[in-house]
Amino acid sequence: MQTVLITGAASGIGRETARIFANAGWQCVLVDNNEQALIQVAQSLPIPTSASAPHVLRTIDLTDAKQISSLPDGMPALDAILNNAGMSDASNMPLVDQSPEQIGRLLALNLAAPAAVVDACCSLLKPGARIVNVASGAGLHAIPWRGAYSPSKAGLIAQTQALAKAHPEWCVTVLCPGFVRTELVDALIQAGRLKPEGALAKIPLGRMAQPDEMAQALYFLASPGAVPLSGQALPVNGGSSVYGGSQPLPPATVSPQPLDLPLQLEICGGDAAPWAGVALASAAGAHYAACLDLSPLQSSPNGLFQAVHAAAVKFEARYTQQAGLTLLLPSEQQGDWQTAGDGAAARMLISTLACEWGSRGLRINALEVPASMEPLALHSLLRYTCGSAAQFLTGQTLVCRSAAVGGAP
């Protein structure tokens, strides 16, 4: 049986994540400071397949280092830790008017607690364990009048990357959600501190995410298939982190499809045989349409931009809405300075296309892969990025690494 520790498990993204893991047969260690809500979540979960290993509930204030140090007591060995707990600032006060104590509590939960949880539980981690921290799009772009929220999340992203370097035997990643319709976001909207129309105008996909879309991302990142992304941030934000325009983007013209639709994958631009296992079965009936284009891997020197553009033209001619394009790009190579801009231009082209296509539910992402990487090592990652569970992921170029993580297949 696989076991996952989830902090902030009593509500929002944490609650939905616990349901996905429990339904998949995992034992869940659920951590939150709201005991009653935690009990209600646990009662809604299916019992693990082994009657000797029920879900574990721990009511802990994660701003208290002493309470965190007690976490390992009576705990099972762990395959994954998901540091999901966090808080925003509800005061709407300028930062210079806030006291160190006010800022300190937010930093304690958002930045200090994830490190303390890992330190406390490191002896319980199995070989090849996965650690996932939940930051925010606010860690990529400053959001004023929310106190130290953006600084704390930027710090968590950097902390995650440092942890990955310090412990290469683990797979360490950070999820950066965009606007998700959680209880917290609903409260901000009702308080007038978040205007939905303003938020949607900056999201290429033209909608907010639902908590279960972030839960799907966390479920993937807690799997061995996330190993190529160790040390990286996964911005599942509808493309908001890549949009820099001054004009409001159009709202979504289509509703998202179910997140569990089978994947119908077209593979083009190269030898399809090594990638045939990405889609586990043929998608008869309702399905999510996607294309994996290998052609950029064969692009000539200084020809990556043109290869990406040609792939995009071909894709849009075949798909008008509700589909995803994933491109495989070669790792950036050192060359003459005159050709150094081609790769960056190609990656910005991917982000720009995501902004232009988003309202129709058309997505585009890329994986940058080293020539030495075996295709099989990317199958699980591609299954997620190409599929319906990743419908809020667009405009991103993810850099894959072939370094092995101990214990991971």
C-alpha positions in Angstrom: 0.0 0.0 0.0 1.2 3.5 -0.8 0.9 6.2 1.8 0.7 10.0 1.4 0.8 12.8 4.0 -1.4 15.8 3.0 -1.4 19.0 5.0 -4.3 21.4 4.8 -6.5 18.3 4.1 -9.7 19.6 5.7 -10.8 21.9 2.9 -10.4 23.1 -0.7 -7.6 21.5 -2.7 -6.4 19.4 0.2 -9.8 17.8 0.6 -10.2 17.0 -3.1 -6.7 15.6 -3.2 -7.4 13.3 -0.3 -10.4 11.9 -2.1 -8.4 11.2 -5.3 -5.7 9.3 -3.4 -8.1 7.4 -1.2 -10.2 6.4 -4.2 -7.0 5.1 -5.8 -6.3 2.9 -2.8 -3.7 5.0 -1.0 -3.5 5.3 2.8 -3.8 9.0 3.7 -2.3 10.8 6.6 -4.5 13.9 6.9 -3.1 16.9 8.7 -5.1 20.1 9.6 -5.8 22.3 12.5 -9.6 22.0 12.1 -10.4 18.7 13.8 -14.1 18.6 13.1 -13.6 19.3 9.4 -10.8 16.7 9.3 -13.1 14.1 10.8 -15.8 14.8 8.2 -13.3 14.5 5.3 -12.0 11.1 6.7 -15.6 9.8 7.1 -16.2 10.6 3.4 -13.2 8.6 2.2 -13.2 4.9 1.2 -11.5 2.6 3.7 -8.0 1.5 2.5 -7.8 -2.0 1.0 -5.8 -3.2 4.0 -8.0 -3.1 7.1 -4.9 -2.9 9.3 -4.0 0.5 7.7 -6.8 3.0 8.1 -6.4 6.6 7.3 -4.5 8.6 9.9 -5.8 11.9 11.3 -3.5 14.5 12.9 -4.9 17.7 14.3 -1.8 20.1 14.3 -1.2 23.8 14.2 1.5 24.0 11.5 2.6 27.4 12.7 3.9 25.7 15.9 7.2 24.1 15.3 6.9 21.9 18.5 3.6 20.4 17.2 5.2 19.7 13.8 8.1 17.9 15.5 5.5 15.4 16.9 4.3 14.4 13.5 6.3 11.2 13.1 4.9 9.7 16.3 3.0 6.5 15.4 3.2 7.4 11.6 3.6 4.9 8.8 6.3 5.0 6.2 5.6 7.6 3.5 5.7 7.4 -0.3 4.8 11.1 -0.6 4.4 14.3 1.3 2.1 17.1 0.0 2.7 20.4 1.7 -0.6 22.0 0.8 -1.5 24.0 3.9 -1.3 27.7 3.5 -3.0 31.0 4.3 -3.6 34.4 2.7 -3.7 37.8 4.3 -7.2 39.1 5.0 -6.3 42.5 6.4 -6.0 44.4 3.1 -3.3 46.5 4.8 -0.1 47.8 3.1 2.9 45.8 4.0 4.7 48.7 5.8 1.7 49.0 8.1 1.9 45.4 9.2 3.6 44.3 12.4 6.3 41.6 12.4 3.9 39.3 14.3 1.2 39.7 11.7 3.6 38.9 8.9 5.4 36.2 11.0 2.3 33.9 11.3 1.8 33.9 7.5 5.5 33.1 6.9 5.4 30.4 9.5 2.7 28.5 7.7 3.5 29.2 4.1 7.3 29.1 4.2 8.6 27.6 7.4 6.1 24.8 7.9 6.8 22.9 4.6 10.5 22.7 5.5 9.7 21.7 9.1 7.3 18.9 7.9 10.0 17.4 5.7 12.6 17.6 8.4 10.3 16.0 10.9 9.3 13.1 8.6 12.4 12.5 6.6 13.2 9.3 8.4 9.8 7.9 7.3 10.3 8.6 3.6 10.7 5.5 1.4 13.4 5.4 -1.3 12.4 7.5 -4.3 9.8 9.4 -2.2 8.0 12.4 -3.8 7.7 15.7 -2.0 5.3 18.3 -3.5 5.0 21.8 -2.1 2.0 23.9 -3.1 3.0 27.5 -3.8 0.9 29.8 -6.0 0.9 31.9 -9.1 1.4 34.7 -6.6 4.9 33.4 -6.1 5.6 34.2 -9.8 4.0 37.6 -9.9 3.5 40.1 -7.0 -0.1 40.6 -5.7 -0.3 43.8 -3.7 -2.5 44.3 -0.6 -2.3 40.6 0.4 0.5 41.0 2.9 3.4 38.7 2.6 1.5 36.1 0.6 3.4 36.6 -2.7 6.8 36.8 -0.9 6.1 33.7 1.1 5.1 31.7 -2.0 8.2 32.9 -4.0 10.2 31.8 -1.0 8.5 28.3 -1.1 9.4 27.9 -4.8 13.1 28.7 -4.1 13.0 26.4 -1.1 11.7 23.6 -3.2 14.4 24.0 -5.8 17.0 24.0 -3.0 15.6 20.9 -1.4 15.7 19.1 -4.8 19.4 19.8 -5.1 20.1 18.8 -1.5 18.2 15.5 -1.8 18.5 14.1 -5.3 17.3 10.8 -4.0 13.8 12.3 -3.7 11.6 13.7 -6.4 10.8 17.3 -5.3 8.5 19.5 -7.2 6.3 22.6 -6.5 2.8 23.2 -7.8 1.9 26.8 -8.6 -1.9 27.0 -8.9 -3.6 30.0 -10.6 -7.1 31.2 -9.6 -8.9 28.2 -8.1 -12.5 28.4 -7.0 -11.8 27.3 -3.4 -13.6 28.5 -0.2 -10.7 31.1 0.2 -11.2 32.5 -3.3 -15.0 32.6 -2.8 -14.5 34.5 0.5 -12.2 37.1 -1.3 -14.8 37.5 -4.0 -17.6 38.1 -1.5 -15.5 40.5 0.5 -14.9 42.5 -2.7 -11.1 41.9 -2.6 -11.1 39.8 -5.8 -13.1 40.8 -8.9 -13.8 37.6 -11.0 -14.0 39.6 -14.2 -10.6 41.1 -13.6 -9.1 37.8 -12.9 -10.6 36.1 -15.9 -9.4 38.8 -18.2 -5.8 37.7 -17.4 -6.3 34.0 -17.9 -5.9 32.7 -21.4 -8.2 29.8 -20.8 -10.9 32.3 -19.7 -12.0 30.6 -16.6 -11.0 29.7 -13.0 -10.0 26.2 -12.1 -11.9 23.8 -9.9 -10.1 22.3 -6.8 -10.2 18.8 -8.4 -8.0 20.1 -11.3 -5.3 21.0 -8.7 -5.9 17.6 -7.0 -5.2 15.8 -10.3 -2.0 17.7 -10.7 -0.9 16.8 -7.1 -1.8 13.2 -7.7 0.5 13.1 -10.8 3.3 15.0 -9.0 3.2 12.4 -6.1 3.7 9.6 -8.6 7.0 8.2 -9.9 6.1 9.6 -13.3 7.0 13.1 -12.1 10.7 12.2 -11.7 11.7 14.1 -14.9 10.4 17.3 -13.4 12.3 17.1 -10.1 13.4 20.6 -8.9 10.8 22.4 -11.1 7.6 24.3 -10.7 4.5 23.2 -12.5 2.3 26.3 -13.1 -1.2 25.0 -13.5 -2.8 28.4 -13.9 -4.7 28.5 -17.2 -1.7 30.4 -18.8 -2.0 33.4 -16.5 1.7 33.3 -15.7 2.7 33.7 -19.4 0.2 36.5 -20.3 1.6 40.0 -20.5 -0.8 41.9 -22.6 -2.7 45.0 -21.7 -6.0 44.0 -23.3 -8.5 41.8 -21.4 -8.6 38.3 -22.7 -12.0 36.8 -23.9 -13.8 34.5 -21.5 -14.0 30.8 -22.2 -16.4 29.8 -25.0 -16.5 26.2 -24.0 -16.8 24.4 -20.6 -14.0 22.1 -19.5 -14.5 18.4 -20.2 -14.6 15.7 -17.5 -11.1 15.2 -16.0 -11.2 11.4 -16.4 -11.9 11.2 -20.1 -9.8 8.7 -22.0 -7.1 10.2 -24.1 -7.2 10.0 -27.9 -3.6 10.9 -28.9 -2.4 11.6 -32.4 1.4 11.2 -32.7 3.0 13.0 -35.6 6.3 14.5 -36.8 8.5 11.4 -36.2 8.6 7.7 -35.3 5.5 7.1 -33.2 6.4 3.6 -32.0 8.4 4.7 -28.9 5.4 6.8 -27.8 2.5 4.5 -28.5 2.1 3.6 -24.9 1.3 7.1 -23.7 -2.4 6.5 -24.5 -3.1 3.3 -22.6 -6.1 2.3 -24.8 -7.9 3.5 -27.8 -10.4 6.1 -26.9 -13.8 4.9 -28.2 -16.7 7.1 -27.5 -16.2 10.3 -25.5 -12.6 11.3 -25.3 -10.1 14.1 -24.9 -8.3 14.9 -28.2 -4.6 15.6 -28.1 -1.6 15.7 -30.4 2.0 14.9 -29.6 4.2 16.5 -32.2 7.8 15.2 -32.4 8.9 17.4 -35.4 10.8 20.1 -33.3 13.2 17.4 -32.3 14.4 17.2 -35.9 14.6 20.9 -36.5 17.7 22.3 -38.1 20.1 24.6 -36.1 18.4 28.0 -35.7 15.2 26.4 -37.0 13.3 25.6 -33.8 11.0 28.7 -34.0 9.9 27.7 -37.5 9.3 24.1 -36.5 7.1 25.1 -33.6 5.2 27.5 -35.8 4.6 24.8 -38.5 3.4 22.4 -35.9 1.0 24.9 -34.5 -0.4 25.7 -37.9 -1.0 22.0 -38.6 -2.6 21.5 -35.2 -5.1 24.4 -35.5 -6.1 23.3 -39.0 -7.2 20.0 -37.5 -8.6 21.0 -34.1 -11.0 23.9 -33.5 -11.6 23.6 -29.8 -11.1 21.4 -26.7 -7.8 19.8 -27.6 -4.2 19.9 -26.5 -0.9 20.1 -28.4 2.3 18.9 -26.7 5.6 19.5 -28.4 8.9 17.8 -27.7 11.8 20.2 -27.9 15.5 19.4 -27.9 17.5 20.5 -24.9 19.1 23.9 -25.4 22.5 23.5 -26.9 25.5 25.9 -26.6 26.2 27.5 -29.9 27.1 30.7 -31.6 25.7 33.8 -30.0 24.0 34.7 -33.3 21.7 31.7 -33.0 21.1 32.0 -29.2 17.7 33.7 -29.6 16.0 30.9 -31.6 15.2 28.7 -28.7 13.9 31.5 -26.5 11.7 32.8 -29.4 10.2 29.3 -29.9 9.3 29.1 -26.2 7.7 32.5 -26.2 5.8 31.5 -29.3 4.4 28.6 -27.3 3.2 31.0 -24.6 1.8 33.4 -27.1 -0.2 30.7 -28.9 -1.6 29.6 -25.6 -2.9 33.2 -25.0 -4.5 33.3 -28.5 -6.1 29.9 -28.4 -7.1 29.7 -24.7 -10.8 30.8 -24.9 -11.6 27.9 -27.2 -10.1 25.3 -24.8 -7.1 24.7 -27.1 -3.9 24.2 -25.1 -0.3 24.1 -26.0 2.7 23.0 -23.9 6.2 21.7 -24.6 8.6 19.3 -22.9 12.3 20.0 -23.4 14.0 16.6 -23.4 17.7 15.6 -23.5 18.7 13.3 -26.4 19.7 10.6 -23.9 16.3 10.3 -22.3 14.4 7.1 -22.9 10.9 7.7 -24.2 9.4 5.3 -21.6 10.6 7.7 -18.8 8.3 10.3 -20.3 5.1 8.3 -20.8 3.5 9.1 -17.5 4.4 12.8 -17.7 2.9 12.9 -21.3 -0.2 11.0 -20.2 -0.8 13.8 -17.7 0.1 16.9 -19.8 -1.7 15.6 -22.9 -4.8 14.4 -21.1 -8.0 15.8 -19.8 -6.7 16.0 -16.2 -4.4 18.8 -17.2 -7.0 21.1 -18.9 -5.8 24.1 -16.8 -2.2 23.7 -17.9 -1.2 25.7 -21.0 1.6 27.9 -22.3 4.4 26.1 -20.4 7.7 24.6 -21.5 8.8 22.0 -18.9 12.5 21.0 -18.8 12.9 17.3 -18.3 15.9 15.8 -16.6 17.1 12.3 -17.0 18.8 12.0 -13.6 17.5 9.0 -11.7 15.8 9.3 -8.3 16.5 6.4 -6.0 13.8 3.8 -5.9 11.8 5.2 -8.8 11.2 2.9 -11.8 
